[in-house]
Amino acid sequence: DAGSSVEEMEFNWDEYLEDTGATAAPHGSFKHVDTSLQNGFAPGMKLEVAVKSDQNTYWVATIITTCGQLLLLRYDGYGEDRKADFWCDILTADLHPIGWCEQNKKILKVPEGIKDKIPDQEEFLQRVLKGACSAPANLLEGLHRGKNPLDLIAPGSRLELQNIRDSLEAWIVNVVENVGGRLKLRYEGLEDLDKFDQWLFYLDPFLHQVGWAAQHGYSLQPPSAIRSLRSEADWQEILKKVKEEEEESSVPTDLFKDKPVIGVHSFSEGMKLEAVDPMAPFVISPATVLKVYNDKYFMIEIDDLRPERATSQRYVCHINSAGILPVQWSLKNGLHLSPPPGYPGQDFDWADYLKQCGAEAAPQSCFPSLTSDHGFKENMKLEAVNPIDPEEVCIATVTKLKDSYLWLQLEGSKKPVPECIVSVESMNIFPVGWCETNGYQLRPPRKAIVNKQKKIAVVQPEKQILSSRTVHDGLKNQELNSSESVVINGKYCCPKIYFNHRCFSGPYLNKGRIAELPQSVGPGNCVLVLKEVLTLLINAAYKPSRVLRELQLDEEAAWHGHGETLKAKYKGKSYRATVEVVRTADRVADFCRKTCIKLECCPNLFGPQMVLDKCSENCSVLTKTKYTHYYGKRKNKRIGRPPGGHSNLEVAMKKPNKRRKRRKHFFVHKKKRSSTSVDNTPAGSPQGSGAEEEDDQDESELSHSLAQDRDKRKRKLRTFSFSDDENKPPSPKDIKMEVAEKLQLDSNPLEWSVADVVRFLKSTDCAPLARIFLDQEIDGQALLLLTLPTVQECMDLKLGPAIKLCHHIERVKLAFYQQFAN
């Protein structure tokens, strides 16, 4: 069928690495990628923030940590005291760079909490701001507010690119596409002519912001390759237009602060060396320094002794350019040096050649020292740009290493490519999964390794431990072979699916990880796009195996779509399950909404609609408690009174002494979900009156069921909580134990000190754990952030005591929401 043809073409990095027995090159080896992921804000930066108690005044705060577009701040003056730390959203909070108040005649005033500590405000500010680094103004104000700095290089932005083929002149280029910092550039004035387009990483030393040429004394001239396409008058008119529009299309200076600095070289004209031509990096050849422009740039020409040669391979270099090597480097490393075309004989000898040319070899001191401390090893896999067709990014295998150079074998390119020689610091190599993360097509191997069977697979641990990075390429490989790929027409073409990370993410999904997902996936074949979306969501979960189980297809459910095997990895084990995915575009919106409801998050968290400012579900004002209230009772109905067919659940309850074994058994056989738990959930906001009535019924049924089995209740709940090992933190309603009465607090837990927290715990049946809270200095704020996973992990508690402790923490949270949140 139509779906299977793409399925056979499908490529998965995890399976590929497993089947080839290879490992992925470490992420830390790709420094340019690490740099591109920085969000522009860093701990220690300072800014001016509106004081909560008096919105007309401001005070200096320091960034403690960042999470997507959220910043954790501390007012200067609190020192190491974190009790007043607060989170704020860059997009909505009143944040400004240092100096803003002075420029806008606003008042800087010490907040009430630290007035006593700062007797002299002026002297204090002078001291703390001396040598301080302000948060970037462009990321706090205007159109760029809250954006990742890399996203500021948007299509239509202009930069200046040096012409490295024949001179140092620069010309304006337009950004056509930005893929994770890798830019597709088109010369200004060529409109839709893409013949001369180039791909460069934004940190390339030859790429600059507009105005660089004028500042450094270089002329702005179109390269000779395109100069004849327009008249001189036309080029001057284009230049004039660019200068008029400079403000709109300029890129912030901060973006280039991490660009490599070009050092001073000591080459002189006529020197000989060995070189790898960057446009054809397949062989090492003798080369000559043809011209020295200044102390930073010089031109190299690959030697060619043929008298009738039509063109020459020449290019501009700097001291850190890749592929410039001292004479005899090949010989010392046991590598073949390709003799110049026209050289008599095959055995090339440098001594004879230098004598024949009457030239001298560039001394060793001209070359930077080569590093072998880079983390790459033979047979490692990565993703690399095809030098013959830079539009392609291919799977690459390291076949050889010498000093700081790699020999890469590219797989899957449209035309066969010889082994490429690249520097370990090249900006044309990327870690495994980079294309998937940035929504770009990775060329898979010609024979993708797949082992698919169309049957329902229950979630079960696999023996092998796979790489944690899951990759999907079918979506990006639809054009791999036109005769075999699906025709993407209206019926089967999925629209873009947006991740609206500001919407409520529910108990399973990690909001920070959701914020790091790409803005959208697609468009493309429905099955492939939705599989990619679900894979990204599973990887964004606190416990991926739990989310996979929620999405898993019931064995006896009616089959309406297309079964896809998805994977999750958690605590060193890998899990698989078959998930039903719709195949036609008309069912995509409903599929996304129902999946959101399964995952107990805002129904708009992902789907074909982009949420701009305000979610139609108004989820931002709904606290987690209210969402738990909305979704939680459906869960409780299944817990308190399991529907027929849950025999394995019953067994698990009756035989607590075999809990560990049964836990695995229960995980293997997925709960049969009654259709009402998903299909009848209101499509609208959680406040729907029908939902409330149904919930109240569920509540009474649950209470009745629990009341009947009061003597068994504690054991049942403890046994059921096996799933919490891979589950959300229990909500207050999930763990009603003996203490069902409402907790009344005398003071706001946000203001509790460590001693107050310890006092509260000593009044509960978790008194023995109070010592841990005292040792770890957990105050009220920290207490309210604790969840079951963090309690288990940080306090090293077993599941039973951890659940009991979380029960009391949830009581405090509930009391906080009811008494103090408003």
N, C-alpha and C positions, 0 to 999 in steps of 0.2 A: 504494500500500500504506500500511499504518499509519504506517511510519516517514517516508514522504515528506511527509505533511501537515504534520508539525512541521518537516521540513527546509525547506519553503517559507516557514515563518514565521520561520525562523532569522535572527538578526541578528548581524553581526560588525563590531565597531568599526573594525578595520583596513580591511576592504573598504568600509565605509560612508564612511570618511574619504577613501579613495582615489577612490571613485566620485563623491563630492560635491566633491572638490578642496578640502576644508576642512582646517584644522589643529585639534589639540586645545589647549585652554587649558593653559598651563604649570602643572605640579604645584605649583611654588613659590607660585602665586597663592592657594592654598587653605591659609591658615595654620592654620585649625582642624584640618584633616586632618593636617598635619605634626605638630601638637602631640599628636594622638591616637595617633600611631605610636610615640611615645617609650616605651621599656620601663621607665622608672623608675630605671634605673641609668645613671650618666654617668661618663665618664673623670674622674678626680680625686677621686671619692668614696672615703672610707676605711671599712674594716671590720676586725674582729678575726677572724683565721684560725688554725686549728690548725696548729702547726708540724709538718711532715712527719716529721722525725727524732724528735720527742718529742710524741706525740699528746695528752699531758696539759697541754701548755703552748701558749700562743697568742701571736701578735704582730700588730701593726698592718700592714695592707697597703693599697695604693692600686690602684684600678681603672685599668688602662691602656687597655683597650678592651672592648667587649661584642659578643657574637654570639648572638642569641636568648637561651637560658637559660645560655650559657657566659660566664664572665668571665675576662679575662686580668689576673692580679694580679702586683704586685711588692711584696715586703716593704719597708717603710720603712727606710732605711739604705743601700740599694743605690744610691741617687741615680739617675744616668743609666745605670748598668750593667744591661743587660737579660739577662745570662746566667742569672740565677735566676728569670726570669719564668715563671709557670706558669698553665695553664688549669684552671679548676674549674667543675663543674656546680652551679648554685644548689640543685638538688634533692637532691644527694647530699653535697656538701662541708660541712664543719663551719664555717659562716660566721655571723658575728653582728655586730650594729651596735656602734659605738663605745660603750664603757661597760658592755657586757655582762659582761665578765670581773669588773669591780669589783662589780657587782650580784650575781653568782653565785659570788663567791669563787674565781675561777679565776686561774691564774698567767699573767701577761704576761712572757715571757722572750725575750731577743734570740736569734735563730737563730744557729747555729754560724758560718755563713759571714760574718757581719758583726760578730761579737763584738768584734773588734779596733777597729772603727770607732766603737763606741758605749761609751765608758768609763762614762758616767753615764746609766743607763737612764731615771731619773725626769726629769732635765733634758731629755733628748732627746724624750721623749713630750710633755712640756709644750710644747716648741717646735713639734713637727710637728702637734700636735692643736689648736693655737691657731687658731681661726677655721676649722677644717676642717669639711667637710660629710660627715656620716655617711651611709652607704647606708641607705635606708628600712627600718626595723625590720619593718614589715608584709610586705615582700617577701622577707625572709630567714627569717621564722619563721611557724609556724602554717599555717593552711589556705591562705593567699595565697602561700606560698613558691613562687618561680619563675614565678608567673603574670604575664602582661602586666597592668599596672595597670588598663587599660580593662576587662579581663575581670572585674575585681572588682565592677563594676556588673552583677551577675547578675540574672536574673529573680527577683523576690521582694525585691530591695533596696528600701529606702525612702529618699525624698528629700522636701524641702519645696519647693513651687512657689508663687510669688506669683501672686495673682489679678490679671492685668493689665487686666481689663475694667472693673472698677468700684471697686476699692479696693486697698490695699496688704496686706490680710490674706493669710496663707499657709495652705496646707493640705497634708496628707501625700499623696504620690503613690507608687504601687507601680510598679516597673519590670516591664513585661510582656515586653519584648523589647529587646535591645541589638544594634543593627546598626552595628558599627564606630564606636560612640560616639553614634549617633543612637538616642534612647530612645523607646520607646512607653510612655507613662505613663497610669496609671489612678488616679483619686482613691480614696483609702482609704475603704472602706465601701461601694463600689459592686459588689464581688464580680465577677460575670460581665457586668455591664452595661457594654458598650463604647461606648455612644453618646457619652460625654463624653471619650473617650480623646484624648490629644494626643501629637504627635511633637515632641521638642525635642532639639537636640544637647546633650551633657552639659556643655558650657562656656557654655550660655546664661546670661546675667546674672541671670535671674529664677529659676533653679533652684539650690537650696542643699542642703547636707547637713542631716540632722535635728538640730534644736536651734538653727538659725540664727534663727528668729523670736523665740524666747525671749531669745537673746543681744542682739538688736537692738531689742527692745521692740515687736515686732509680735505681734498676737494670732493664734492658730491657729483659724481658722474655715472651715468648708466654704463654697465659693463659692455665691452666691445661686442659680445655675442648678441646683444639686443639693440645696440645703438642705432643700427641701420633701419630698425623697424619704424622709427619716427624721425621727424625733422628736428634740428637743434632747437627751433622755436617751440615745438611741441614739448620737448623735454623741459625747457625753461618754464613753460606754462604749468606743467605738472609740479615742478618744484615750488612754484609760487603758491599753488593751490594747497600743497602739503603744509607749507609754513602757516597759511591762514587757518588750517584745521588742526594745528599741532595740539591744542589743548584737548580736543575731543578724543583724539586717537593715541595720545601719549600713554606710556606705560610707567608706573611709579618707579623711581630710582631704587627704592629699597630692594626691589626684586633682584637686582644685579649685585647686591653687596657680597654674595657668596661666590661670585664668578672668579675663576682662577686669575691671579695677578700675573701679567707677563713680565718676566725678568729680563735682565740684560744679557746679551750673547757676546761671544768673542770670535765669531767666524769672520773670515775675510774672503774676498772674491778669489775664485780659482781653486779653493780647497776641495779635496776629494773625500767622500764618505760613502757609507752604505745607506740605502734608503728603501722604504716601502711606499709606493705611490698610494695616497689615500683614496684615489678614485678607482684603483685596481689593486687592492692589497693582497695579492696572491704570491708575489715573489719578492726577494730582496735583490736589489740591483745596485751597481756602482752609480754614483751621482756626483754632481759638481755644484758648489755654491756659485750660482750664476751672477747674483747681484746682491749687494748689501744696501738696504734702504736707510737704516739708522741703527741705533744700538738695540732695537727690539725686534725688527723684522729683516728677513733676508729671503732671497728666492733660490730654490733648488731646482735643478733640471736633471731628470733621469738620463744617463748617458746613452747616446745612440750614435754609432760610428758610421752609419750608412750615408753616403753622399746624397742620395736621392730622397731622403726622408721628407715627408710632407708636413708633419706636425711634430711638435715637441711636447713631452710631458713635463710641465713645469708648474710650480705652485709656491705660494708664500708660506714661510715657516716662522716660528719663534722658538725660543730656547726649550720650551716644554712640548713642542709639537711631537706627536707620536710618529714613530717610524723613521727617525734620523739616528743613525748608529755609526760608531767609529769603524774605520777600516779594520779588517780582519775579524770583526765580531762574529760573522757567520762561521768562519773557520774554527774559531775558539769554541763555538757552541755546536760544532758538528753539523752545520746546516749548509744547504746548497746555495751558492751565490750565482744568480743568473747572469751570465756574461752579457755585455752590451750588444744589441743587434749590430752585426757587421764586424764583430770581434773575430779575428782569425783563430780557429781551433776551439775546442770545447773546454780545455783545462785553463781556467782563468787564474792568473797569478798577479797579486796586487803589486809586488815589487817591479815586475816587468811593465805592468800597465802604467804605473806612476812615472817610470823612466820614459816610456813611450810618449806619454802626454806632457812630460816636463812639468808635472804638478806635484804638490805636496799633500800629504794626508792631513786632515784636520786633527789636531792633537786631542788626546783623551780629555784634557781639561775643558774643551769646548762643550762636552756632553754632560748632561745631568746624570747623577748616579742612578742606576736602575735598581728597583726594589724587587725582592722576591717574597716579601711579607704581604700577601694579598688575599689569602684564603682560597684561591682557586686550586683545583687538583685535576689530574687527568680523568676523563670520562664523566666529569660533572656536566650537568645540563643547565642551560640558560636560554634566554630569548635574545636574538640578535638581528640587527638590521641587515638586509641583503645589500651589499655595496653596489651590485649591478642594478638593482631596482629598489631604491630606498623606501618605496611605498610599502614593501613587504617586510614583515617581522617574522622570522622563522625560528623553529626549534634549533638549538645549536648544541653541539657536543665538543668539549675541550679534548682535542686529540694530542696536544703537545704543549709544554710550557718551557720557556727559556727567559730567565730574568723576569722582566715585567711585561712579557708578550705571550699571548695565547694564540694557538692555532685552532680555529673553529671549523667544524664540518657542519654546514647548514643542511637541514632536512626539509623537504616539502616545497622548496621554491619552484616557481612555474618553470624556470629553465635551470638545468644543473649548474651549480656554482663550485669552483675549486675551493680547496681549503683557504680560509681567510686568515690573515695575520692581523691581530688587533692588540692594542695596549690594554692592560688591566684597568687603566683609567679612562678608557674610551667611553664616550657618552652615547654610543650606539649599541651597547649591550645592556640587558635588563634581567632582573631576577625572574625565576619561574612564576607565572601568574600575573606578571605586569600587564600584559595585553588584556587579560580578563578583567582585572581591576579597573582598567581605564577604558573598557568597552571597545577595544580595537581588535581587528581580526588577526589572529595568530595563524600562520601557515602550518597545518599539521603535517605529520609524515604522510607519504603517499598511501601507505597502508596503515590506517589508524587501527590501533589495537583495541578491539572491543570484545566483550563476551556477554552479550545480552540475551536474555530469554524473556519472552512476553508471558510472565506469570506473576501472580501476587507473591511477593516475598515478605515474610514476617520480619520484624525488626529483630536482629540477633547479632551478637558480637561476632566479628570476624577474627580469624586467627592472626592474620597479618596486621601489623601496625602500620597504617599508611601515613603519608605526609599529611599534615593538617590543612594544607592549602587545597581547596577543591577548585577544579577548573572546568569551565564549559567552553567548547569552541564551536559546537555545531552551529550556533547562531551566527558566529563570525565567519564560518566556513561555507555559508550557503552558496557562495559563488565559486567554490573550489573547483567544481567540475560541472559545467552547465548541463551536461547530458544526464547527470545523476541527481542534481539537486532539485528540491521542490520548487515549483513555480509559485512565487509569492503573489497571490492575487488577493482581492478584497476579502474573500470568505475566510481564508486561513491566515491572513496577515494581522498579527497582533499589533495594536497601537503601542506607543511608548508607555511603559509602566513606571510611574514616578514613586520614589521613596520620599514621603512627606515626614521627615524626621522630627518635625516639631509637634506632630500629633502624639497622643498618649501611646506608649509602647507596650503597656501591659506587663504582666508578671514574668513572662518568659524571655522577652527580648531586651537586650542591653541597649539603653538609649544612646550611650556613647558610640557603640559599634554601629548602630543604625545611622548615626550622623556621619560616619566615615564611609558609608556606602556611596556608590556613584549616584548622581541626581536621578538618573533614569536608566532603564534597560530597554532595548528595542529601537525601532520596530523590527519585526521579522516574523518567522513562522511561530504560530501560537505556542506549540508544544515546547519549542526551544527557548523562547523568551520566558515563558512561565517557569520552566525548569530552572533557568538561570536565576529568576527572582526568588524562587523557593530555596535554592542552594545558598544564595546570599543571606536570606533570612535565617536559615538554620545555623549558618556560621556566625550570625550576629546574636545568637541566643546565649543566655547565661549557661544553659546546659543543652547543647545541640541535640543530644539523644532524646531529650524530653520533647522538644519541638517536633522532631521527626516522628515520634510516636503520636503526637496530636494530629499530624497531617496524614498519617498512614491510612491507607485504604482498608476499610473493613472487608474481611474475607467473604462475608455473605451480602455485602451491599450491592445494589443494582449498579451495573457498569454503564456509565454515561459518557465516559471520555477516553482518555489514553493513559495507560499505566506507565509511569516512569520510575525507574529505580533511583532513589536519592541516597546519599550517604551522610553520616554525621560521625564526628570523632569526639570522644569525651573521656578524659582521664586515661588516655593511652589505649582505649578500645575503639574500634570502628564499628558502626552499625549501618545496616541497609534496611530500606523499606520501600515498598511500592506505593507511590502516591498518584492519585488520579489527577490528571491535568486536562482541561478542556481543549478542544482542537479548533474551535471556530471563534472568530472575532466577536460575534454577537453575544457570546457567553462569558467573555473575559471579565467585564465589570462585575458581574454577579459572582464569579469565581473568586475574584480578589476580595470582595466584601465578605463572602462566607468564610474565606480563609482567615481574614482578620478576626472574625467573630470566634472561630476555633481557637485562635491564639489570644483571645481576650484583650485585644488592643483596639484602638480607635478604628472604626470601619474604613477610615480614609488613610490609614498609615501607608498603604501602598495601593496603587490602582491607576487607571488611565487618567484620573483627574489630578492636576497639580494643585496643592493647597498653597496659596500665596501668603496672605496675611492671617486670615482667620478660618479655622476649620468649620465646616457646616455643622459638625457634630458638637461644636463648642467644647471639645475635649480638654482644652487648656484649663478650664475652670473646674473641671471635675477632678476631685482628689482621687488618689489611688484607692482610698477606702470606699468611695462611691462606686468605682468600677468593680472592686471586689464584691460589693453588695450586689451589683447588677449581674455579674457573671457567676459569682461564687455559689449562689443558691442552686443554679443548675447543676454544678458539680456535686453539691451536697445531696441533691436528690439521688444521684447515683451512689453516693457513699452510704447514706442512711438506709436506703431501700434498693438494693441492686436489682435491676430488671432481670427477668428470666434469662438463663444462659450464662450468667456470671459464675459458673460453678467454680472456676479457678480462684475467684475472689473469695468465695465461701470457704474453700479449702484453706486458703491462706489465713482466714480468720480463725478457723477451728484448730489449726495446728501451729501455734506460735513457736513451738520448739523447732520447727523446720522452716523458720521464717526466711533464712538466707537462700535456701534452695528454692522455695516457693516464689521468692521475689523474682528470681531469674525466670522461672516458669511463667509467671504472670506477665513479665515484660515481653517474653517471646510471643505470647498470645494476646493480641491487642484487645482491649475492652471493646465490646460491640456497642457502638454509640447509637442511642435511639435517635431517630431522625429529628425529633423535636429539639434535641440539644443544639442543632445547628440551624435546620431549615426554618423553624418557627421563630427564631430570634428576630425581633423587629429590625427592619433595615434602617430605621431612623435612630434618633438619639436614645441613649439609655433611659431618658426620663419618660419614655412612652408609657401611658397609663396602663395599657394592656400588660406590658412587661411587669409593671409593679404588682398588679393583682396576681399574676401567675407566680411571681417570686414569693408573694406572701403565702400563697398556697404551699409552695415548695417548702417554705420555712416551717409551716405548721406540721407538714408531713415529716420533715426531718426531726423536729422537736419530739413529735409523737413517737417516732421510731426509736429515738435515743432514750426516751423516757421508759419505753417498754423494756429495753435491754440495759438498764442502768448498771447491773452487776457486770455486764460484759463490755460496757462502753469503753473503758480505758484500754482493755486489751485489743478491742477492735480498732480503735483509732491508732494505737501504736502499730498494729500490724499493717493497717492500710498505709501508714506513713512511710512504708518502704519506698514509695514513689517519690517521696520528698528528697530521697538521696539524689534524684535527678530532676528535681522539681523546683517550682517557685517556692519562696518563703511562705509558710502557711498563713492564710489570712485569719483574722480573729474568728470568723465563723467556721473555718475548717477545723479548728482545734478547741472547740468548746469542751472543757473538761469539768472537773468538779466546780471550779470557780466560775460560775456563769453570771454572777452578779456584776453590775456595771461598776467600774472603778471610778471613784471620785478623787480628783487631785486637788491639793491645797495650793499648789504653785505650778507655774508653767514649766514643763520638763525641759524646754529649750534653755531655761536659765539654771537648771540644776548643776551643781558642782559635782566633782567625783564623789565627795562624801555623801551628797544627797542620793546619788545613784546607788551607792553601797547600802545606805539606810533603807532605801526602797526594797532592794533585793533581800535584805535580811528579814523583811517582813513577809516574804513569800517562802514557798517550799524550795526555792533555789538558793537559800542562804549560803550553803557551802561554796557557791560559785562567786560570792561577793569579793573574795580575795583576788580573783583574776581581774575583776573590774578595777580594783584598787591598784593592782600592779601595772595594768595597762593604761591607767589614768583615763578611763572612759567616763566622760561627763554626759550631760543630758543631750547635747547636740549629737554626740557620737552614738549614744544609745538609740536615738530615733533613726539612725542610718543603718542599724544592724539588721541583717536578714539571716535566714537559716544557713545559706552557703557561707556567709562571712563568719558566722558564729562557729560553724564546724571547722572551718579552715584556720581561722586566727586563734581560736581558743582550744583547738584540738579536742573537741568534745565528741562523744559518741552520739549517735542519732537520737536516742531516747532523751538524755539530758538536754540536748540542743533544742529539741522540739518543745520540751517543758519550759525552757528559758525563753524561747521565742514567743511562746504563748503569753508570758507576762509582758514581754516587750510590745507585743501587738495590743495588749490591753492598755498599755501606756499610750501607744500611738492613737488608739481609738479615742481614749479620753482626751488626748491633746487636740484631736480634730474637733471633738464635740464641744470642749470647754474653751479652747484658746485660739484655734486656727482663724477664727473670724475677728 
